[in-house]
Amino acid sequence: MLLSFTAKIYVLVMHLWTRTISLKRKNRNLCGAYEYMFLFSDREPP
């Protein structure tokens, strides 16, 4: 339970971080790829 919660927080932080980097580089394709990867990994069982 705690591990799953920590994993979600980590995914959220990484998601926001990669989005910020992507927006700075104006690379929407990379941003979309990271969003899809994180959303897909979040749906997988822990």
PDBQT receptor file of N, H, CA, C and O in Angstrom, charges set to zero:
ATOM      1  N   MET A   1       0.845  -1.201   0.000  1.00  0.00    +0.000 N 
ATOM      2  CA  MET A   1       0.000   0.000   0.000  1.00  0.00    +0.000 C 
ATOM      3  C   MET A   1       0.880   1.250   0.000  1.00  0.00    +0.000 C 
ATOM      4  O   MET A   1       0.718   2.145  -0.829  1.00  0.00    +0.000 OA
ATOM      5  N   LEU A   2       1.821   1.287   0.959  1.00  0.00    +0.000 N 
ATOM      6  H   LEU A   2       1.953   0.560   1.633  1.00  0.00    +0.000 HD
ATOM      7  CA  LEU A   2       2.712   2.448   1.053  1.00  0.00    +0.000 C 
ATOM      8  C   LEU A   2       3.619   2.512  -0.168  1.00  0.00    +0.000 C 
ATOM      9  O   LEU A   2       3.898   3.593  -0.688  1.00  0.00    +0.000 OA
ATOM     10  N   LEU A   3       4.077   1.349  -0.623  1.00  0.00    +0.000 N 
ATOM     11  H   LEU A   3       3.850   0.471  -0.201  1.00  0.00    +0.000 HD
ATOM     12  CA  LEU A   3       4.962   1.315  -1.795  1.00  0.00    +0.000 C 
ATOM     13  C   LEU A   3       4.221   1.812  -3.030  1.00  0.00    +0.000 C 
ATOM     14  O   LEU A   3       4.782   2.540  -3.849  1.00  0.00    +0.000 OA
ATOM     15  N   SER A   4       2.967   1.416  -3.157  1.00  0.00    +0.000 N 
ATOM     16  H   SER A   4       2.511   0.824  -2.492  1.00  0.00    +0.000 HD
ATOM     17  CA  SER A   4       2.162   1.844  -4.304  1.00  0.00    +0.000 C 
ATOM     18  C   SER A   4       1.948   3.355  -4.260  1.00  0.00    +0.000 C 
ATOM     19  O   SER A   4       2.007   4.021  -5.294  1.00  0.00    +0.000 OA
ATOM     20  N   PHE A   5       1.702   3.892  -3.077  1.00  0.00    +0.000 N 
ATOM     21  H   PHE A   5       1.654   3.351  -2.238  1.00  0.00    +0.000 HD
ATOM     22  CA  PHE A   5       1.494   5.335  -2.921  1.00  0.00    +0.000 C 
ATOM     23  C   PHE A   5       2.762   6.106  -3.279  1.00  0.00    +0.000 C 
ATOM     24  O   PHE A   5       2.706   7.130  -3.961  1.00  0.00    +0.000 OA
ATOM     25  N   THR A   6       3.910   5.602  -2.811  1.00  0.00    +0.000 N 
ATOM     26  H   THR A   6       3.956   4.771  -2.257  1.00  0.00    +0.000 HD
ATOM     27  CA  THR A   6       5.196   6.238  -3.109  1.00  0.00    +0.000 C 
ATOM     28  C   THR A   6       5.476   6.198  -4.601  1.00  0.00    +0.000 C 
ATOM     29  O   THR A   6       5.996   7.158  -5.169  1.00  0.00    +0.000 OA
ATOM     30  N   ALA A   7       5.127   5.081  -5.237  1.00  0.00    +0.000 N 
ATOM     31  H   ALA A   7       4.705   4.301  -4.776  1.00  0.00    +0.000 HD
ATOM     32  CA  ALA A   7       5.347   4.941  -6.676  1.00  0.00    +0.000 C 
ATOM     33  C   ALA A   7       4.506   5.955  -7.440  1.00  0.00    +0.000 C 
ATOM     34  O   ALA A   7       4.979   6.541  -8.414  1.00  0.00    +0.000 OA
ATOM     35  N   LYS A   8       3.274   6.167  -7.014  1.00  0.00    +0.000 N 
ATOM     36  H   LYS A   8       2.890   5.691  -6.223  1.00  0.00    +0.000 HD
ATOM     37  CA  LYS A   8       2.400   7.131  -7.694  1.00  0.00    +0.000 C 
ATOM     38  C   LYS A   8       2.946   8.549  -7.551  1.00  0.00    +0.000 C 
ATOM     39  O   LYS A   8       2.904   9.329  -8.502  1.00  0.00    +0.000 OA
ATOM     40  N   ILE A   9       3.455   8.883  -6.375  1.00  0.00    +0.000 N 
ATOM     41  H   ILE A   9       3.489   8.249  -5.602  1.00  0.00    +0.000 HD
ATOM     42  CA  ILE A   9       4.039  10.206  -6.157  1.00  0.00    +0.000 C 
ATOM     43  C   ILE A   9       5.259  10.388  -7.052  1.00  0.00    +0.000 C 
ATOM     44  O   ILE A   9       5.454  11.446  -7.651  1.00  0.00    +0.000 OA
ATOM     45  N   TYR A  10       6.085   9.330  -7.134  1.00  0.00    +0.000 N 
ATOM     46  H   TYR A  10       5.927   8.471  -6.647  1.00  0.00    +0.000 HD
ATOM     47  CA  TYR A  10       7.286   9.387  -7.972  1.00  0.00    +0.000 C 
ATOM     48  C   TYR A  10       6.914   9.582  -9.439  1.00  0.00    +0.000 C 
ATOM     49  O   TYR A  10       7.530  10.378 -10.147  1.00  0.00    +0.000 OA
ATOM     50  N   VAL A  11       5.892   8.840  -9.887  1.00  0.00    +0.000 N 
ATOM     51  H   VAL A  11       5.392   8.193  -9.312  1.00  0.00    +0.000 HD
ATOM     52  CA  VAL A  11       5.437   8.952 -11.277  1.00  0.00    +0.000 C 
ATOM     53  C   VAL A  11       4.910  10.359 -11.539  1.00  0.00    +0.000 C 
ATOM     54  O   VAL A  11       5.180  10.942 -12.590  1.00  0.00    +0.000 OA
ATOM     55  N   LEU A  12       4.163  10.901 -10.587  1.00  0.00    +0.000 N 
ATOM     56  H   LEU A  12       3.944  10.428  -9.734  1.00  0.00    +0.000 HD
ATOM     57  CA  LEU A  12       3.605  12.243 -10.753  1.00  0.00    +0.000 C 
ATOM     58  C   LEU A  12       4.714  13.283 -10.860  1.00  0.00    +0.000 C 
ATOM     59  O   LEU A  12       4.662  14.164 -11.718  1.00  0.00    +0.000 OA
ATOM     60  N   VAL A  13       5.714  13.185  -9.990  1.00  0.00    +0.000 N 
ATOM     61  H   VAL A  13       5.756  12.470  -9.293  1.00  0.00    +0.000 HD
ATOM     62  CA  VAL A  13       6.834  14.133 -10.006  1.00  0.00    +0.000 C 
ATOM     63  C   VAL A  13       7.600  14.035 -11.323  1.00  0.00    +0.000 C 
ATOM     64  O   VAL A  13       7.923  15.049 -11.940  1.00  0.00    +0.000 OA
ATOM     65  N   MET A  14       7.886  12.803 -11.745  1.00  0.00    +0.000 N 
ATOM     66  H   MET A  14       7.624  11.978 -11.243  1.00  0.00    +0.000 HD
ATOM     67  CA  MET A  14       8.608  12.607 -12.994  1.00  0.00    +0.000 C 
ATOM     68  C   MET A  14       7.786  13.120 -14.170  1.00  0.00    +0.000 C 
ATOM     69  O   MET A  14       8.328  13.696 -15.113  1.00  0.00    +0.000 OA
ATOM     70  N   HIS A  15       6.472  12.904 -14.106  1.00  0.00    +0.000 N 
ATOM     71  H   HIS A  15       6.032  12.436 -13.339  1.00  0.00    +0.000 HD
ATOM     72  CA  HIS A  15       5.579  13.361 -15.169  1.00  0.00    +0.000 C 
ATOM     73  C   HIS A  15       5.643  14.885 -15.299  1.00  0.00    +0.000 C 
ATOM     74  O   HIS A  15       5.791  15.411 -16.402  1.00  0.00    +0.000 OA
ATOM     75  N   LEU A  16       5.532  15.582 -14.184  1.00  0.00    +0.000 N 
ATOM     76  H   LEU A  16       5.411  15.154 -13.288  1.00  0.00    +0.000 HD
ATOM     77  CA  LEU A  16       5.570  17.042 -14.201  1.00  0.00    +0.000 C 
ATOM     78  C   LEU A  16       6.947  17.542 -14.622  1.00  0.00    +0.000 C 
ATOM     79  O   LEU A  16       7.059  18.532 -15.344  1.00  0.00    +0.000 OA
ATOM     80  N   TRP A  17       8.004  16.848 -14.163  1.00  0.00    +0.000 N 
ATOM     81  H   TRP A  17       7.913  16.044 -13.577  1.00  0.00    +0.000 HD
ATOM     82  CA  TRP A  17       9.371  17.253 -14.506  1.00  0.00    +0.000 C 
ATOM     83  C   TRP A  17       9.623  17.109 -15.997  1.00  0.00    +0.000 C 
ATOM     84  O   TRP A  17      10.166  18.015 -16.628  1.00  0.00    +0.000 OA
ATOM     85  N   THR A  18       9.230  15.968 -16.565  1.00  0.00    +0.000 N 
ATOM     86  H   THR A  18       8.788  15.232 -16.052  1.00  0.00    +0.000 HD
ATOM     87  CA  THR A  18       9.448  15.747 -17.993  1.00  0.00    +0.000 C 
ATOM     88  C   THR A  18       8.599  16.703 -18.819  1.00  0.00    +0.000 C 
ATOM     89  O   THR A  18       9.019  17.144 -19.889  1.00  0.00    +0.000 OA
ATOM     90  N   ARG A  19       7.410  17.023 -18.329  1.00  0.00    +0.000 N 
ATOM     91  H   ARG A  19       7.068  16.665 -17.460  1.00  0.00    +0.000 HD
ATOM     92  CA  ARG A  19       6.544  17.972 -19.042  1.00  0.00    +0.000 C 
ATOM     93  C   ARG A  19       7.193  19.350 -19.068  1.00  0.00    +0.000 C 
ATOM     94  O   ARG A  19       7.168  20.033 -20.092  1.00  0.00    +0.000 OA
ATOM     95  N   THR A  20       7.775  19.757 -17.943  1.00  0.00    +0.000 N 
ATOM     96  H   THR A  20       7.796  19.202 -17.112  1.00  0.00    +0.000 HD
ATOM     97  CA  THR A  20       8.439  21.062 -17.868  1.00  0.00    +0.000 C 
ATOM     98  C   THR A  20       9.629  21.109 -18.813  1.00  0.00    +0.000 C 
ATOM     99  O   THR A  20       9.815  22.091 -19.532  1.00  0.00    +0.000 OA
ATOM    100  N   ILE A  21      10.436  20.053 -18.817  1.00  0.00    +0.000 N 
ATOM    101  H   ILE A  21      10.285  19.255 -18.233  1.00  0.00    +0.000 HD
ATOM    102  CA  ILE A  21      11.597  19.996 -19.708  1.00  0.00    +0.000 C 
ATOM    103  C   ILE A  21      11.135  20.027 -21.159  1.00  0.00    +0.000 C 
ATOM    104  O   ILE A  21      11.724  20.719 -21.989  1.00  0.00    +0.000 OA
ATOM    105  N   SER A  22      10.088  19.282 -21.457  1.00  0.00    +0.000 N 
ATOM    106  H   SER A  22       9.610  18.720 -20.782  1.00  0.00    +0.000 HD
ATOM    107  CA  SER A  22       9.597  19.213 -22.836  1.00  0.00    +0.000 C 
ATOM    108  C   SER A  22       9.061  20.562 -23.292  1.00  0.00    +0.000 C 
ATOM    109  O   SER A  22       9.277  20.966 -24.435  1.00  0.00    +0.000 OA
ATOM    110  N   LEU A  23       8.368  21.257 -22.405  1.00  0.00    +0.000 N 
ATOM    111  H   LEU A  23       8.193  20.929 -21.477  1.00  0.00    +0.000 HD
ATOM    112  CA  LEU A  23       7.823  22.558 -22.774  1.00  0.00    +0.000 C 
ATOM    113  C   LEU A  23       8.945  23.574 -22.995  1.00  0.00    +0.000 C 
ATOM    114  O   LEU A  23       8.849  24.446 -23.859  1.00  0.00    +0.000 OA
ATOM    115  N   LYS A  24      10.012  23.445 -22.200  1.00  0.00    +0.000 N 
ATOM    116  H   LYS A  24      10.090  22.736 -21.498  1.00  0.00    +0.000 HD
ATOM    117  CA  LYS A  24      11.143  24.356 -22.376  1.00  0.00    +0.000 C 
ATOM    118  C   LYS A  24      11.817  24.094 -23.716  1.00  0.00    +0.000 C 
ATOM    119  O   LYS A  24      12.275  25.023 -24.382  1.00  0.00    +0.000 OA
ATOM    120  N   ARG A  25      11.874  22.822 -24.105  1.00  0.00    +0.000 N 
ATOM    121  H   ARG A  25      11.502  22.068 -23.564  1.00  0.00    +0.000 HD
ATOM    122  CA  ARG A  25      12.507  22.472 -25.375  1.00  0.00    +0.000 C 
ATOM    123  C   ARG A  25      11.511  22.532 -26.530  1.00  0.00    +0.000 C 
ATOM    124  O   ARG A  25      11.880  22.376 -27.694  1.00  0.00    +0.000 OA
ATOM    125  N   LYS A  26      10.238  22.762 -26.187  1.00  0.00    +0.000 N 
ATOM    126  H   LYS A  26       9.939  22.890 -25.241  1.00  0.00    +0.000 HD
ATOM    127  CA  LYS A  26       9.173  22.817 -27.190  1.00  0.00    +0.000 C 
ATOM    128  C   LYS A  26       9.137  21.531 -28.023  1.00  0.00    +0.000 C 
ATOM    129  O   LYS A  26       9.039  21.566 -29.250  1.00  0.00    +0.000 OA
ATOM    130  N   ASN A  27       9.218  20.412 -27.330  1.00  0.00    +0.000 N 
ATOM    131  H   ASN A  27       9.298  20.384 -26.333  1.00  0.00    +0.000 HD
ATOM    132  CA  ASN A  27       9.182  19.130 -28.012  1.00  0.00    +0.000 C 
ATOM    133  C   ASN A  27       7.920  18.398 -27.560  1.00  0.00    +0.000 C 
ATOM    134  O   ASN A  27       7.941  17.646 -26.586  1.00  0.00    +0.000 OA
ATOM    135  N   ARG A  28       6.830  18.627 -28.276  1.00  0.00    +0.000 N 
ATOM    136  H   ARG A  28       6.813  19.237 -29.068  1.00  0.00    +0.000 HD
ATOM    137  CA  ARG A  28       5.548  18.056 -27.857  1.00  0.00    +0.000 C 
ATOM    138  C   ARG A  28       5.493  16.548 -28.065  1.00  0.00    +0.000 C 
ATOM    139  O   ARG A  28       4.794  15.847 -27.333  1.00  0.00    +0.000 OA
ATOM    140  N   ASN A  29       6.218  16.046 -29.049  1.00  0.00    +0.000 N 
ATOM    141  H   ASN A  29       6.786  16.615 -29.644  1.00  0.00    +0.000 HD
ATOM    142  CA  ASN A  29       6.194  14.605 -29.309  1.00  0.00    +0.000 C 
ATOM    143  C   ASN A  29       6.813  13.843 -28.144  1.00  0.00    +0.000 C 
ATOM    144  O   ASN A  29       6.296  12.807 -27.724  1.00  0.00    +0.000 OA
ATOM    145  N   LEU A  30       7.920  14.362 -27.627  1.00  0.00    +0.000 N 
ATOM    146  H   LEU A  30       8.340  15.203 -27.968  1.00  0.00    +0.000 HD
ATOM    147  CA  LEU A  30       8.574  13.724 -26.490  1.00  0.00    +0.000 C 
ATOM    148  C   LEU A  30       7.674  13.791 -25.262  1.00  0.00    +0.000 C 
ATOM    149  O   LEU A  30       7.575  12.828 -24.501  1.00  0.00    +0.000 OA
ATOM    150  N   CYS A  31       7.018  14.939 -25.073  1.00  0.00    +0.000 N 
ATOM    151  H   CYS A  31       7.098  15.721 -25.691  1.00  0.00    +0.000 HD
ATOM    152  CA  CYS A  31       6.118  15.126 -23.941  1.00  0.00    +0.000 C 
ATOM    153  C   CYS A  31       4.973  14.119 -24.022  1.00  0.00    +0.000 C 
ATOM    154  O   CYS A  31       4.617  13.493 -23.024  1.00  0.00    +0.000 OA
ATOM    155  N   GLY A  32       4.399  13.968 -25.215  1.00  0.00    +0.000 N 
ATOM    156  H   GLY A  32       4.688  14.476 -26.026  1.00  0.00    +0.000 HD
ATOM    157  CA  GLY A  32       3.297  13.040 -25.399  1.00  0.00    +0.000 C 
ATOM    158  C   GLY A  32       3.733  11.600 -25.138  1.00  0.00    +0.000 C 
ATOM    159  O   GLY A  32       2.981  10.805 -24.575  1.00  0.00    +0.000 OA
ATOM    160  N   ALA A  33       4.946  11.278 -25.552  1.00  0.00    +0.000 N 
ATOM    161  H   ALA A  33       5.557  11.924 -26.009  1.00  0.00    +0.000 HD
ATOM    162  CA  ALA A  33       5.450   9.918 -25.354  1.00  0.00    +0.000 C 
ATOM    163  C   ALA A  33       5.616   9.622 -23.867  1.00  0.00    +0.000 C 
ATOM    164  O   ALA A  33       5.275   8.535 -23.400  1.00  0.00    +0.000 OA
ATOM    165  N   TYR A  34       6.144  10.601 -23.125  1.00  0.00    +0.000 N 
ATOM    166  H   TYR A  34       6.421  11.484 -23.504  1.00  0.00    +0.000 HD
ATOM    167  CA  TYR A  34       6.318  10.405 -21.686  1.00  0.00    +0.000 C 
ATOM    168  C   TYR A  34       4.964  10.324 -20.984  1.00  0.00    +0.000 C 
ATOM    169  O   TYR A  34       4.782   9.531 -20.060  1.00  0.00    +0.000 OA
ATOM    170  N   GLU A  35       4.014  11.154 -21.432  1.00  0.00    +0.000 N 
ATOM    171  H   GLU A  35       4.163  11.798 -22.183  1.00  0.00    +0.000 HD
ATOM    172  CA  GLU A  35       2.680  11.119 -20.824  1.00  0.00    +0.000 C 
ATOM    173  C   GLU A  35       2.050   9.745 -21.018  1.00  0.00    +0.000 C 
ATOM    174  O   GLU A  35       1.481   9.181 -20.084  1.00  0.00    +0.000 OA
ATOM    175  N   TYR A  36       2.151   9.208 -22.233  1.00  0.00    +0.000 N 
ATOM    176  H   TYR A  36       2.614   9.667 -22.992  1.00  0.00    +0.000 HD
ATOM    177  CA  TYR A  36       1.560   7.905 -22.519  1.00  0.00    +0.000 C 
ATOM    178  C   TYR A  36       2.246   6.817 -21.702  1.00  0.00    +0.000 C 
ATOM    179  O   TYR A  36       1.590   5.923 -21.165  1.00  0.00    +0.000 OA
ATOM    180  N   MET A  37       3.560   6.901 -21.613  1.00  0.00    +0.000 N 
ATOM    181  H   MET A  37       4.093   7.626 -22.048  1.00  0.00    +0.000 HD
ATOM    182  CA  MET A  37       4.314   5.880 -20.882  1.00  0.00    +0.000 C 
ATOM    183  C   MET A  37       3.931   5.889 -19.396  1.00  0.00    +0.000 C 
ATOM    184  O   MET A  37       3.717   4.837 -18.794  1.00  0.00    +0.000 OA
ATOM    185  N   PHE A  38       3.848   7.098 -18.813  1.00  0.00    +0.000 N 
ATOM    186  H   PHE A  38       4.022   7.953 -19.302  1.00  0.00    +0.000 HD
ATOM    187  CA  PHE A  38       3.525   7.185 -17.393  1.00  0.00    +0.000 C 
ATOM    188  C   PHE A  38       2.078   6.786 -17.110  1.00  0.00    +0.000 C 
ATOM    189  O   PHE A  38       1.792   6.153 -16.094  1.00  0.00    +0.000 OA
ATOM    190  N   LEU A  39       1.170   7.158 -18.008  1.00  0.00    +0.000 N 
ATOM    191  H   LEU A  39       1.403   7.673 -18.833  1.00  0.00    +0.000 HD
ATOM    192  CA  LEU A  39      -0.225   6.778 -17.815  1.00  0.00    +0.000 C 
ATOM    193  C   LEU A  39      -0.376   5.270 -17.936  1.00  0.00    +0.000 C 
ATOM    194  O   LEU A  39      -1.140   4.650 -17.197  1.00  0.00    +0.000 OA
ATOM    195  N   PHE A  40       0.363   4.683 -18.879  1.00  0.00    +0.000 N 
ATOM    196  H   PHE A  40       0.985   5.186 -19.480  1.00  0.00    +0.000 HD
ATOM    197  CA  PHE A  40       0.281   3.238 -19.081  1.00  0.00    +0.000 C 
ATOM    198  C   PHE A  40       0.889   2.498 -17.894  1.00  0.00    +0.000 C 
ATOM    199  O   PHE A  40       0.347   1.490 -17.441  1.00  0.00    +0.000 OA
ATOM    200  N   SER A  41       2.022   3.003 -17.389  1.00  0.00    +0.000 N 
ATOM    201  H   SER A  41       2.462   3.822 -17.756  1.00  0.00    +0.000 HD
ATOM    202  CA  SER A  41       2.683   2.348 -16.261  1.00  0.00    +0.000 C 
ATOM    203  C   SER A  41       1.857   2.505 -14.989  1.00  0.00    +0.000 C 
ATOM    204  O   SER A  41       1.912   1.653 -14.102  1.00  0.00    +0.000 OA
ATOM    205  N   ASP A  42       1.085   3.600 -14.897  1.00  0.00    +0.000 N 
ATOM    206  H   ASP A  42       1.040   4.292 -15.617  1.00  0.00    +0.000 HD
ATOM    207  CA  ASP A  42       0.273   3.834 -13.714  1.00  0.00    +0.000 C 
ATOM    208  C   ASP A  42      -0.907   2.857 -13.672  1.00  0.00    +0.000 C 
ATOM    209  O   ASP A  42      -1.419   2.540 -12.599  1.00  0.00    +0.000 OA
ATOM    210  N   ARG A  43      -1.335   2.380 -14.853  1.00  0.00    +0.000 N 
ATOM    211  H   ARG A  43      -0.918   2.637 -15.725  1.00  0.00    +0.000 HD
ATOM    212  CA  ARG A  43      -2.467   1.462 -14.905  1.00  0.00    +0.000 C 
ATOM    213  C   ARG A  43      -2.042   0.019 -14.632  1.00  0.00    +0.000 C 
ATOM    214  O   ARG A  43      -2.877  -0.842 -14.355  1.00  0.00    +0.000 OA
ATOM    215  N   GLU A  44      -0.746  -0.231 -14.713  1.00  0.00    +0.000 N 
ATOM    216  H   GLU A  44      -0.068   0.469 -14.937  1.00  0.00    +0.000 HD
ATOM    217  CA  GLU A  44      -0.266  -1.591 -14.449  1.00  0.00    +0.000 C 
ATOM    218  C   GLU A  44      -0.315  -1.876 -12.953  1.00  0.00    +0.000 C 
ATOM    219  O   GLU A  44      -0.064  -0.983 -12.143  1.00  0.00    +0.000 OA
ATOM    220  N   PRO A  45      -0.634  -3.108 -12.582  1.00  0.00    +0.000 N 
ATOM    221  CA  PRO A  45      -0.670  -3.464 -11.154  1.00  0.00    +0.000 C 
ATOM    222  C   PRO A  45       0.721  -3.406 -10.541  1.00  0.00    +0.000 C 
ATOM    223  O   PRO A  45       1.702  -3.742 -11.204  1.00  0.00    +0.000 OA
ATOM    224  N   PRO A  46       0.817  -2.990  -9.304  1.00  0.00    +0.000 N 
ATOM    225  CA  PRO A  46       2.124  -2.857  -8.630  1.00  0.00    +0.000 C 
ATOM    226  C   PRO A  46       2.780  -4.210  -8.377  1.00  0.00    +0.000 C 
ATOM    227  O   PRO A  46       3.876  -4.270  -7.821  1.00  0.00    +0.000 OA
TER     228      PRO A  46
